[in-house]
């Protein structure tokens, strides 16, 4: 799929957006190419309903995941909301997103949401300077496996902040990751802070519902063996080397794959 002239979505946050486990900090760290967090699952689900997105951001992670998805994001492991706010305007100016999926504050260890407020101020400034309206979905942040009361207070303050800014005209929506994702903190986490594949897909379902205004499909890609998606998605590469595929589209309902490829020896595209 070509990643241009589509809805520009910025997954924005910290390690929960990028996917950085505690074991990566202890070493040896996993390659960035295998880190996809919720982003690949959201991409697959949006693609299933022909919602064409362009994930944007200064970071790339998950480029080795198959089936492929757009690995661009604005996830910064270990960053607080305050640190994210310091660079937010620059990132927004460079990426110019239509939509932001914001899950930040997990590294703050404090009930204050002033860092999130600063990020939203940066969005307002970007809108003013660019003339481009941005929709921001602001998530109540996930809890830890070992429950943290400061997160309860943070989310309460975040809810108040978002509702106040909406009342003042900001183009925001509050998304409940804390309870709304249905994450089982004993079974859906890979460590005290970060979801495992099933937990991340539950996050993707919440983002999907927020973006489309409808319940996410029951199909869970993370339940499939080795995270394999429908064999239709790998069909083109059984005929042509992946590096020669220009664009592909999968219609699961009608079991059809349409793809464009090039024959390099002759310069033919079909």
N, C-alpha and C positions, 0 to 999 in steps of 0.2 A: 504494500500500500504506500502511496506517496503521501508524505507528511507536509502538505502545503494547502493553503486556501481552505482549511478546515477550522472547526471550533478549537480555539487555542486554550488548552487547559493546563494550568500550572499546579501540580502537586507540591505543596509548600509546607515545610516543617523541619523536623529534625531526623533522628535515626529511625523513627517509626515510619517516616515517609521514604527515606533512602534505603533502609534495611541494614542496620548494623547491630549485630548481637553482642552481648557482653563477651562472648568467646573471641570475637574479632578483635576486641581491645586487648585481650590477654595474649593473643597470638597463638599460632599463625593465623592471620586474617584471611578470610575467604576472598577470592577474586571479586572485583566489583561487578563483573559480568554476570554473576549468578545472584545478584541482589535485586529483588523486584518488589518487595513489600506487598502492598495491596495493588500496585499499579498495573501489573500484568493482568490480574484477575478483572479489574475494572475495564481494561482495554478489551479483553475477550468478550465481556458481557455487553459493552457498548457496540462492539463490532457485530455481535449476534443480531442486533436490532437495527443495523445499518446506521448507527450514530457515528459519524466520522469525526474523529478527534485528532488533534495535534498536541501531544504533551510537550510542554515547553519548560525551559529552565536552564541554568548554567551547569547543572550536574548531569551526569549520565551513569546509570547503573541498571543492569539487567539485560545488557545487549547480547548475552550468550544464551538467554532463555529461549526455549522453543515450545510452542510456536512463538515467533518473534512478536514484539510489540514495540511501541515507541518508548525508549528508555530515558528520555529527557525529563528532568525534574528539578525541584529546588529544595531537596532534602539535605540537611547539614547535620551529621551526627554530632551529638553532645552539645549543640548550640542551644542557648537559652532564647526565649522570645525576645529579649533585649538585644542580643547579638544579631538575631535575624532582622530585627527592626532597623539596625544600623545600615544594612546593605539592601533593604527591601526596595527602596526607590530605584536604586541602580539596576537591580534584577528586573523590576517591572518595566523600566525604560527599555532595557535590552530585549526582553521577551514579549512585551506588549500582549499579555494574555486577555482573553475574553472572560475567563472563569478562573478563580483560584479556589483550590481545595486546601483549607488551612487547618492543620492539626499541629499546634505548637504550644509550648509551655511545660512539657513533660520534664524538662531539665531545670525548671525554675526553682523548685523546692520552696515555693512561697505562694500564698493565696492571692497576691496582687496580680492583676491582669493589665497593669500599665504597659508591659511590653507588647501585649496584643493590641492595646489601644494605639501604640506607636506604629505598629505594622499597618493598622487600618488607616491611620493618618497618612502613611506613605502611599497607600492606595488612593486616598482622596487627592493627594498632591499629584500623583501620576495622572489621574483622571482630569484634573484641572489643566495640567500642562499639555497632555496629549489630545484631549477632547474625546477620549475613548472610554466609554462606560465599562466597568468591570464588575461582574457579579462575584461576591465572595461568600462561599459556604464555610462558616466557622464551626469547627467541631468542639464539643465538650470532650476533653481529653480522656484517654483510657486510664483506668486504675492500674495498680500494680498487683502482682500475685499476692504479695504481702500488702494488704490494704493500707492506703495512705489517706489520712483524714484531711491533709492539706489540699489534696486533689478535689475532695468534695467541696471545700470552701472556694477553691479556684474556679471550679465549674459553676458554682452558684454566682460568683462575681462575674464570670464570663457571660452567663445568661443575661444578667442585668445590663452589662455593658452593651451587648449586641442589641437587646431590645431597645435600649436608650438611643443607640445610634440609628436603628431602623426608624424610630419615631422622629428622628431629626433628618431623615431622608436618605440615609446610606442604603446602598443596594446590597444588603446582607441577608443571609438566611442562617439560622442556627441548626446545627446537625448534631444529634445525640449519639456520639460514639461510646460514651461512658456506659450507658445501659442499653441504648437502642440497637447496638450491633449484636447483642446477645452473646457476647464473648464469655466463655466458660474460663475463668481465670486459673483454673486448675488444669485444664486440658488443652486450651487453645493458645498457650504461651510457650515460647521457646526458652525464656528466662524470666526474671522478675519484671521486666519492663516491656519486652518486645513479643508480639504475637508470632505464632508459628504459621505455616501455610494456611491452615483452616481459619485461624484467627484473622489473618490478613484478608482472606476472601470474605469473611463476615464484614470487615471494614469496607471492602469494595462494594458489597451489597448496599450498605448505607449510603455511600456516595452515589451509587447508581440510582437509588430511589430518590435522592435529593435532586439529581440532575434531570431525571425523566419524569418525576412526579408519579411514579408507579412502583409497585412492589417488585423487588428483584426476582429473577427466575429461581426456581428451586434447584436447578442444576448446579452442582458444586464441582468446579474443575479440580479443586484440591483433593477430592475424593477419588479421582481417577488414578490408576496405577502410574507411578513415576510422573505424575502431573501431565500425562499425555492427554492432549485434546483430540477431538474428533480427527480421524485419519484423513478426512478431507483436507485439513490444513497442511498436511505434508505431501499431498498428491502431486503438486507441480514439481517438487524436487526429485520425484521418482522418474521424471522425464527429462528435466533440464537441471543443470547445476544451479544451486541457489543464487550464486553470484551473477547469473545471467537473467534472473527474473526481475523485471522492471516494476511490475505491479500485479497484485492478485487480490481477488475478492471471493469469499466463500458464502454460499447460500446453503445453510444446513437444512432448511425446510425442504427445498427441492433437490438437495444432494447434488449441487452443481458448483464447479470451480471455474472461474474465468480468470485467466492470467495473461499478461503480456511478457514476451521474452525476446531476447536478441540472439541471433546466431553470429558470433563474433567473426568467424572466418569470412562471412559474406556480408556482414553489416545488415542482415535482414531482421526486421522486427515484425513479430506476428503475435 
